[in-house]
Amino acid sequence: MYNADWEILFFMDTSEVPAPGGFALLSLSKLTEQYKKLNPMLQVPAVEIDGITLSQSLAVIQYIDETRPGPRLLPADPQKRAQVRMISDVIASGIQPLQNLYVLQKIGAEKAQWAQHFIDRGFQALEPILKLTAGKYCVGDEISMADICLVPQVYNAERFKVDVGQYPTIKRLNQTLLEIEAFIVTNPSGQPDTPVDLRA
Amino acid sequence: MASQTKPVLHGYFRSSCSWRVRIAFALKGIEYDQVPVNLIKDGGQQLTEQYKKLNPMLQVPAVEIDGITLSQSLAVIQYIDETRPGPRLLPADPQKRAQVRMISDVIASGIQPLQNLYVLQKIGAEKAQWAQHFIDRGFQALEPILKLTAGKYCVGDEISMADICLVPQVYNAERFKVDVGQYPTIKRLNQTLLEIEAFIVTNPSGQPDTPVDLRA
């Protein structure tokens, strides 16, 4: 249920052309030698697609966007596209890596405060950025990779008891996005590997 | 689509993320102005209210270009690539392009954020071991990936954003006394790239804000 996994599932559902053969959720322990061949960073997700194996969710998402038809996941306008990448990277480089499982295990006893700190710090930056770029969604009025990154990060924020109410634009965008089918069906509460006690 | 005004890079000589953007500008032959942001002086010039307007993450780099302000080096690099002529910074082939982004993200999300100044200040006394650990971990992943993707450069035989990310990260690795010799593909690629003009002229040892005692 790492949020990076969730980002890939979002995409597969919004594509108008189903991925050939659908997609299979691989449920391997990620520390095995077997998984290492898929992703030597020993992290999820890894995606086998078109004969290659890709890791790093934003690389996967942009590859899918560039090779499959359907709604664009990055805007046509280069400046808006740069803003989408900027927002995505604030989350994918500036927040999530500081609060993922591996790092929290290394931090030890103070992990909750550490995670909250880095999420708050990132959201403090994101809020003014989004105030500038957002329309109905993170950048203008089209769903993009930025929205795909935002929702799972807000989910993590709530898990770590961050008060998202301090960030009204983030809160508003998240609420809007949570009503969209692709975000609903891919929620951690309803996946093949969701434990019984956490199912919606 | 280039504006009449030169882009402005707000950065720090030794910031690996700022160096990435410098390399991209150099590869494309784009002239730009540099405004140094000293991360140490005055408690850190990136922490001022003034800088916050440029980048609310309070990090370098921030780039003013074509009437907008962008942060996050990979967003900047791809924007430059998509709006300026000159050698491509990402391959035309979608699969190679994905591999370039994957390698760039292993560095820009998987390594650098765990060893930047802010995090090391929070870690405190054990910062050297922490930095080495995360660089080693990232390089242990990068080595087999690059063995698969590399030709003369990180992905095939064309310089890309992956190479732009690699060299500054190897520089950081050496600063933290990581033994890069354990990673032969990384070492070989870095050596090749260090002979290229765009990587040489942008090196931290020769920037406008490089302290005298660190100049080449």
Chai-1 contact restraints between the chains, C-beta under 6 A:
chainA,res_idxA,chainB,res_idxB,connection_type,confidence,min_distance_angstrom,max_distance_angstrom,comment,restraint_id
A,P40,B,A141,contact,1.0,0.0,6.0,A-B,restraint_1
A,P40,B,P144,contact,1.0,0.0,6.0,A-B,restraint_2
A,M41,B,G110,contact,1.0,0.0,6.0,A-B,restraint_3
A,M41,B,A141,contact,1.0,0.0,6.0,A-B,restraint_4
A,I52,B,Q95,contact,1.0,0.0,6.0,A-B,restraint_5
A,L54,B,A98,contact,1.0,0.0,6.0,A-B,restraint_6
A,L54,B,M102,contact,1.0,0.0,6.0,A-B,restraint_7
A,S55,B,M102,contact,1.0,0.0,6.0,A-B,restraint_8
A,Q56,B,M102,contact,1.0,0.0,6.0,A-B,restraint_9
A,Q56,B,D105,contact,1.0,0.0,6.0,A-B,restraint_10
A,A59,B,A98,contact,1.0,0.0,6.0,A-B,restraint_11
A,A59,B,R101,contact,1.0,0.0,6.0,A-B,restraint_12
A,A59,B,M102,contact,1.0,0.0,6.0,A-B,restraint_13
A,A59,B,D105,contact,1.0,0.0,6.0,A-B,restraint_14
A,Y63,B,A98,contact,1.0,0.0,6.0,A-B,restraint_15
A,E66,B,P94,contact,1.0,0.0,6.0,A-B,restraint_16
A,T67,B,P94,contact,1.0,0.0,6.0,A-B,restraint_17
A,P78,B,E82,contact,1.0,0.0,6.0,A-B,restraint_18
A,P78,B,T83,contact,1.0,0.0,6.0,A-B,restraint_19
A,Q79,B,I68,contact,1.0,0.0,6.0,A-B,restraint_20
A,A82,B,L70,contact,1.0,0.0,6.0,A-B,restraint_21
A,A82,B,A75,contact,1.0,0.0,6.0,A-B,restraint_22
A,A82,B,Y79,contact,1.0,0.0,6.0,A-B,restraint_23
A,R85,B,A75,contact,1.0,0.0,6.0,A-B,restraint_24
A,M86,B,L70,contact,1.0,0.0,6.0,A-B,restraint_25
A,M86,B,S71,contact,1.0,0.0,6.0,A-B,restraint_26
A,M86,B,Q72,contact,1.0,0.0,6.0,A-B,restraint_27
A,M86,B,A75,contact,1.0,0.0,6.0,A-B,restraint_28
A,D89,B,Q72,contact,1.0,0.0,6.0,A-B,restraint_29
A,D89,B,A75,contact,1.0,0.0,6.0,A-B,restraint_30
A,A92,B,S109,contact,1.0,0.0,6.0,A-B,restraint_31
A,S93,B,A108,contact,1.0,0.0,6.0,A-B,restraint_32
A,S93,B,S109,contact,1.0,0.0,6.0,A-B,restraint_33
A,S93,B,P113,contact,1.0,0.0,6.0,A-B,restraint_34
A,G94,B,M57,contact,1.0,0.0,6.0,A-B,restraint_35
A,P97,B,S109,contact,1.0,0.0,6.0,A-B,restraint_36
A,P97,B,P113,contact,1.0,0.0,6.0,A-B,restraint_37
A,A125,B,P56,contact,1.0,0.0,6.0,A-B,restraint_38
A,A125,B,M57,contact,1.0,0.0,6.0,A-B,restraint_39
A,P128,B,P56,contact,1.0,0.0,6.0,A-B,restraint_40
